[in-house]
């Protein structure tokens, strides 16, 4: 009975031959199927963004919006989703933006290429190269030590000190410059605290965001703090100044008057920046005394500054002077490239060091973002978004007074997170100033609200050059910008609205 149910040797051979293929299929294909399913899940936001883009593109264009403008909006939505979720490397998103302009908008590839290499992009590239040169000469360590000697070793004090230094400098020479100059300083403190990036990830976030946010909130402080300020001053003069009417002299805003209205807004935000960063990230180290001790020992081992160090300082000071004096005529980017070239020609840094130290993907990312912002403006998509937003607000009763001020701030914040702050003011400035006139409000008040709100680009990597520069360090994730950025937006908006309601009327605005 037992042998009746037990297979004969020939039967066993047939069973083995019949099942061997199934076994191989199970062993070989099952992991492949699991891998494919994992791939689909890992890239789900990529496919979601592509589906959303396709759906929006195939909708009938709303009244007042061209088909090209609809395509640009679809591309912008998809890009924002990809920036936040990061299912693919961010430079890949930049490449997709370039391809979208060629294949979806029908732009000539040469025109797209030209839009990628603007002065701002040259500045980002040159600034990152200069940062490598500063690290090569180890000047970042000496600057970091000077800051810590003033602030002490408590992490919160160091963050306040970094934000304050960045802010004071950025209010005069622009956030681009300061962020590039201070990035190596923060990285020095981070790497001396621990060699393992995982052990200092939250500390790195606090220090690096202190740089970017310190620069961003201070760029509003003076007319030279950013292009957006100069653009708004130009709009006031162009729209409202009449040489034959002395009453319109109030629309000529000089350097000191701008400081009186805007600099306190920056100073009030300063302590809140550190508080928000500590609440959001809770750094691993409340005190970085160990890093400071290592830093002091390294500086002592290096001895007094050498001739190359002094030459580097002189070159960098010349670059700062160039940014202040010649940026209007030859551009910030040209000065930055000139400085990087000087470091290379003088042998203060090697090209191999620059090539390895610069995150070229970040340069490409910023270039593509600016190019997309230009398309938003040229196709009329930005103006359509602005006017549609205001039409939606009108039935809610916020088309005048405090409600309209808040609406303008929210609108500017939304737009400036999708294009450069200068472009946002260039697009929205005429709209908000005309709204102020129609509503019987002060164009000066609404101009300041628009210009200052354009600095609230905290939510994305490409919001401001300062954010892009600190992201190039490799310590930050794209989601970090969103997590801490929305808190920063809320804080900055509240302080701005308080200033518009209480402080500005007090000083005569």
Secondary structure, 3 states (H helix, E strand, C coil): CHHHHCCCHHHHHHHHHHHHHHHHHHHHHHHHHHHHHHHHHHCHHHHHHHHHHHHHHCCCCCCCCCHHHHHHHHHHHHHHHHHHHCCCCHHHHHHHHHHHHHHCCCCCHHHHHHHHCCHHHHHHHHHHHHHHHHHHCCHHHHHHHHHHHHHCCEHHHHHHHHHHHHHHHHHHHCHHHHHHHHHHHHHHHHHHHCCCHHHHHHHHHHHHHHHHHHHHHHCCCCHHHCHHHHHHHHHHHHHHCCCCCHHHHHHCCCHHHHHHHHHHHHHHHHHHHHHHHHHHHCCCCCECHHHHHHHHHHHHHHCCCCHHHHHHHHHHHHHHHHHHHCHHHHCHHHHHHHHHHHHHHCCCCCHHHHHHHCCHHHHHHHHHHHHHHHHHHHCCHHHHHHHHHHHHHHCCCCCCHHHHHHHHHHHHHHHHCCCCHHHHHHHHHHHHHHHHHHCCCCHHHHHHHHHHHCCCCCCCCCCCHHHHHHHCCCCCCHHHHHHHHHHHHHHHHHHHHHHHHHHHHHCCC
